[in-house]
Amino acid sequence: MPHDVFPRSEYESRVDRTKERLRERDLDAIVVSDPANMNYLAGYDGWSFYVHQAVVVTREYPEPVWVGRDMDRNGARATTWLAEENMRAYSDDHVHSPYDLHPMDYLADVLEDLGVDAGRIGVEMDASYFTAKSYTRLQSQLPNAEFVDADLLVNWLRIRKSDREIAYMEEAARISEEAMLAGLDAIEAGVPEYEAAAAIYDRLVRGTDEYGGDYPAIVPLMPSGDHTGTPHLTWTDREFEEGDPVLIELSGCRHRYHSPLARTTFVGDPPDAIRETADVVVEGIEAALDVVEPGVTCERVEREWRETIARYGVEKEDRIGYSMGLGYPPDWGEHTASIRPGDETVMEEGMTFHMIPGLWEDEFGVELSETFRVTATGAETLADFPRRLFTA
């Protein structure tokens, strides 16, 4: 039950802050379709995001309203803090329907029932599971409503974490440590990549001696050999070979909260170029973490990294981090602040970031990362794991 995860008062505070944002933007309601935002506001937690679902918050109605498939109503009963009348479900003939029915038809009826069918309604235009057809269907069903792009309205509320959210991220960090150690131990010449992936998954789910783990929003990423210049590849049937660099990026997950961690290992004796690159990455990460404190901008942190690696003739154009925490597939990032040039977001106590300033060259890549939270005095990394190049 969500009361075991967060107290009702925390959910109510989140909803109150959402309503305040609605008033600031002159919106009568918001249709929240990002599963992480649905969880944040209502506690809903289920692998049902492959069909249309939403949480509706209006300025006037007291509680959020969950809208989903009828067979998932029991999931809403099991995981949300909402009253029974605020769980609205559409019939199964709306799913992949040959009858010209669509879940947004039902959602339109809910919005009408809530009295906002002629109001200004925010929708998450860039959310992964809010489709183009969902948008056009809502427009056709509610011609008197004005639909407004309210993408990231809830995401920005999530950027500062409560003490309990931080505690779950710290628990996720303990799982990340176990899973990283399992992956590094499994990698050696002659072992198929999938065996290392299986060892990682085993620890991600088994968690620690005190608690288990949930499925992460992103699968373990594990490019190796000639492909370490590409950061987002997964495992294959290929066997590790002597002379392979291997990148591992993973995250433990606890009550949908993540703490990503990345490290690089080498099968055999690493060449000087990889050793030196790893040293540069480590020095750059540590320099960037050293300047983190409340009041510092994201771009200032990135500049410290960039100026540090520039002393070795190294450049990196990509961002080196992003805010993150609560997440569902396909991403644990919050899509708000990024540690990169031009991002003037001011860091505040309670914000959490994944700093991953990997260097991906044509010949090889080196990747190390840390999840950290902003404290009153600086950056506190959540994982306790050696920050260096490993060898298998």
Disulfide bonds with the S-S distance in Angstrom:
none
